[in-house]
């Protein structure tokens, strides 16, 4: 107990503890764990303004949040009162019952929220989403024009044709990039592309994987055709690398995260020619399907189970301040916000178009993460040309089945 | 020493060894025998900003009851060890039955994640260890023959690769060998091949990791050998010179035999270290072309969306067994030396 008091006192001193009225919280601890990118920094900064008069607000923004969240929330009392989750991480937390239902808190303090922001599972609100994200197409209109391509590609077949035109015109050797770093990123590219076929990842109602089919083969072949126009180092390209390549003017067509749009268009790190000719558009469709080949993601607020109701309420109120219309207006370009106060901008055009085109959300299934990992490690052999698409798919199936059995999803 | 005195003398380190070595290994082994309870799944309606869908979710109440009764999970024996993601007993047997020649058999086994990691780990260990010994010895000989004034600064510079944190060192090199980095661009110019990329081809990635390993570990061998060189008796060397031995002959017949215990020591440490190769694979983003046993453990614990404690435990135990097998020849040699001296 003494140690805890010392720590709280220390945190107060570190925060500079300026008393701020206006949040209407009398007491409580707020401690937020989340990923680290500009939109989330804005949210946690907004929540931090509630600190003062018996209320402490601490934040831990880290790329490694996924690795620590389960252990940190399993402790009782939990180390963090809130985790900023997404489609995939919310399921992981729910699997162990680590986040609480927000029905009461939303009814009491969530008056300003849009109904579409509620993430409900089995009728209970488990998270409040505040921003949307998706991978979509970034194009350079000036390069396309020089190569004689008249319009922004709407399908991946068009992307391939445009890449061919750019290459044969001698404009760029490697005009295309996707986030294809082996591991999570590469797995995500497969999932996006497979989504464009409309196929299911699992046999309905079971945890048995179902990607070993004609859709899977076509997906792998499309990815291979695309990386043929990518820099040979593509298996080391994550979203930081593709953004850097884009800003350096080395790419003409890339599938990147919508949250990178603001960073590409921010007037920094790139030349005027690149920025003014960058066009953000919907994720392409392919193979005569209507659904854009991308997955929609949301980021949202969840509240831990293993904390006192008082802390839960304080955390919820503080986080509502973090996603208030004022914060959204002040950081309009940082994300595609779902709350009130947002005006769509040029940087968000791609995500909006992808969602409007009917792209599907990333599946909120307990075993999706296990498949994601299997995809990330088993596809690179095929892309490097050392095995067939059928072999890669049966490897994915076998790797997933072994892992899902260990996780208890398959008996 | 009396048995009683010996016991009290050894007790503190014995307790420390049990607490910090034996117990953790024991707990890892026990963990590796368990898998998670069968998840109780139910179909529920989940809605979000992008619409609603009926999806399977875990029945938290039913599953947590199972967990409370048996927190370790479901006993699985050696099932995790033999499954496809580890020793893959069935897959290896099937590959044997369905392959018409060795080449097909090996390519099928190499397709399995554990054997692929083992192949790189062993190649790395058996190339880096001797190269480190040779290079370290050469540097030590060279530094030893330098004028006194130059020795200090040279030793300092030679030790730098070992001082740099492995992850940082590999990240720095990762950017230098990029096709736009100083080393990558120089190689392209040297070989007149604008498409040459060290990161793209599996073979070049292996070579790059091995060169990195030698670069990083050579200073360790160098400093040990250099210390050893200071203890070579000058009388013997002078006697050899009087007998007309050339520099090569003196090195081969006087210095090397004198340094054998150090060679054994460095081999021991290097075999263990290299078998646990990990940081360069992360630093070089090389997992598409090269994985190691340690990297698999890391990937099970922190790589994806979930943690696989059973898998990580099984690979850890297999790694410990691997280190033990590797060290047996060296340990037998040390044991024999010890007995010879005692006799």
Interface residues (C-beta under 8 A of the other chain):
Chain A: X64 X66 X67 X70 X87 X88 X89 X91 X92 X94 X95 X96 X97 X116 X117 X118 X119 X120 X121 X122 X123 X129 X132 X181 X182 X183 X184 X205 X206 X207 X231 X232 X233 X234 X235 X236 X296 X298 X338 X355 X360 X361 X363 X364 X365 X366 X368 X369 X370 X372 X373 X376 X377 X380 X381 X384 X386 X387 X391 X395 X398 X399 X401 X402 X403 X405 X406 X407 X408 X409 X411
Chain B: X35 X36 X37 X38 X39 X41 X43 X44 X45 X46 X47 X48 X49 X50 X51 X53 X55 X56 X57 X58 X60 X63 X64 X73 X74 X76 X80 X83 X84 X85 X91 X111 X113 X178 X179 X195 X197 X199 X200 X202 X284 X285 X287 X288 X289 X299 X301 X302 X303 X304 X305 X306 X307 X308 X310 X311
